[in-house]
Amino acid sequence: MTRAQVPPQSLGALHPDAFTEPFWRAAAEHRLTCAQCASCGAFRMPPSPFCHRCRSQDVTWAELSGRGTVFSFTVARHALIPDLAAYLPYVVAVVDLEGAPGARLIGNVVDIGVEDVRVGMPVEITWEDVEGSPVSLYRFRPAAP
């Protein structure tokens, strides 16, 4: 079985803007949050200036469980970025977030063989603190039963 690798932290350089900064501030505290329209309740990920449903700019931040299901995924076996060559293969998944209908988050799936990742598989978030930085990166792993 080939284990899914974890890409290096050096690729986690973040440049938050006014719309994503609350997400990354919560992530630094190991909390998963999602932008939610304060007018109609629609969730939006990634955060954006306008609600896709009602066009309101009013937003709140809902705290989520960190659980979800794999909607889609791919296994990267070739490094398009030379810095990734030593970290192959790795899995990138689109995850439907529990408690936030319609919101999906893209992230790596770790702690699993690449052959074992499946659409519909339950996953949960795990956090990786970036050394010497206030940043925490999220990954997904198979959910505990």
Secondary structure as the mmCIF struct_conf table of DSSP 4:
data_model
#
loop_
_struct_conf.conf_type_id
_struct_conf.id
_struct_conf.beg_label_comp_id
_struct_conf.beg_label_asym_id
_struct_conf.beg_label_seq_id
_struct_conf.end_label_comp_id
_struct_conf.end_label_asym_id
_struct_conf.end_label_seq_id
HELX_LH_PP_P HELX_LH_PP_P1 THR A 2 THR A 2
STRN STRN1 ARG A 3 ARG A 3
HELX_LH_PP_P HELX_LH_PP_P2 ALA A 4 GLN A 5
HELX_RH_3T_P HELX_RH_3T_P1 GLN A 9 GLY A 12
TURN_TY1_P TURN_TY1_P1 ALA A 18 THR A 20
HELX_RH_AL_P HELX_RH_AL_P1 GLU A 21 ALA A 28
TURN_TY1_P TURN_TY1_P2 GLU A 29 HIS A 30
STRN STRN2 LEU A 32 CYS A 37
TURN_TY1_P TURN_TY1_P3 ALA A 38 CYS A 40
STRN STRN3 PHE A 43 ARG A 44
BEND BEND1 MET A 45 PRO A 46
BEND BEND2 PRO A 49 PHE A 50
TURN_TY1_P TURN_TY1_P4 HIS A 52 CYS A 54
STRN STRN4 VAL A 59 LEU A 64
BEND BEND3 GLY A 66 GLY A 66
STRN STRN5 ARG A 67 ALA A 76
BEND BEND4 HIS A 78 HIS A 78
BEND BEND5 LEU A 80 ILE A 81
HELX_RH_3T_P HELX_RH_3T_P2 PRO A 82 TYR A 87
BEND BEND6 PRO A 89 PRO A 89
STRN STRN6 TYR A 90 LEU A 97
TURN_TY1_P TURN_TY1_P5 GLU A 98 GLY A 99
BEND BEND7 ALA A 100 ALA A 100
TURN_TY1_P TURN_TY1_P6 PRO A 101 GLY A 102
STRN STRN7 ARG A 104 VAL A 109
BEND BEND8 ASP A 111 ILE A 112
STRN STRN8 GLY A 113 GLY A 113
HELX_RH_3T_P HELX_RH_3T_P3 VAL A 114 ASP A 116
TURN_TY1_P TURN_TY1_P7 VAL A 119 GLY A 120
STRN STRN9 PRO A 122 ASP A 129
HELX_LH_PP_P HELX_LH_PP_P3 VAL A 130 VAL A 130
TURN_TY1_P TURN_TY1_P8 GLU A 131 GLY A 132
BEND BEND9 SER A 133 PRO A 134
STRN STRN10 SER A 136 PRO A 142
HELX_LH_PP_P HELX_LH_PP_P4 ALA A 143 ALA A 144
#
